[in-house]
Amino acid sequence: MNKKEFGILTFESTQHAIKAESDLVKAEIKTKTIPTPRDITLSCGLAIRVDLDDIDKIKELYDNGDLKFKNLYTIRESTEGRFLKKLL
């Protein structure tokens, strides 16, 4: 079975996404800016994909006010389909 799992951060605006990407890079978190998946939201065209290994560090940055985003999701893609779970 082929599967991929990763996190997605969504934002209110493109400016928020760009600022968050900079904050994540400063925190040494690997990121990839991607178009926001349509099954998540249509509010902002950009999202940031992150490794699941960094989710706890991202939550800590968010809780401390050092990182702002609209929502945090995990996505699991496999041969059975795409499964989305909202974490924050």
Phi, psi and omega in degrees: 000127179267123178216153177228141176228139181198170177254153178228129173257134177245162189220162177284329184208166177298321179299320178295321179296317180296317178297316180296321178300316177299316179296321179292319178298318177299327180275007178061040176254126181289131182229162171216119178280130184223162170296141179295126178301136183297333180282357178261298183196160176246009186289323180223142183283348181247144174223166177239127177266135181226160176284146178297333179298339182262001184301316181297320178293322178295316178299321179295316177300319179295312181298327180278355181081011182272354181214132180239134175205166182280305181216158175236127180235155164249143178234134175238121178249131178213182179294340178278346180138194182246127184240128187244135178224125179276124179262320180221000000 
